[in-house]
């Protein structure tokens, strides 16, 4: 959460949201959050955990074709999701497409990407 730096005016997108833990953490800091996951059951579980109305919204979608306009978010987070995409280049392009210029893209993962370009990009963030 410290790296994301969410605040009251922050528009945040949490990809591969699962049951919403990162999304709820961003919302607790005041961000307006959308959590997106490709699996309907994960979204159902996240919605069931919503502590207060309006804290976060959840939708089913594919991170390879995000249903948001360019520059829609100040922060884009993804936890343990990039390892599961079928086209890493497209996924990363979509993350950077929907974040505003100067915004932040943060990926939480514990494995070292084999692609040097991704490793460089992630280490700069």
Protein Blocks (a to p, Z undefined) as FASTA:
>chain_A
ZZnopafklccddehklnommmmmmmmnopacddddfblklmmmmmmmombghkaccddd
dfklccbdehkbfbdcdehklmmpcblklmmmmmmmmpcehiacddddfbdcfblklmmm
mmmZZ
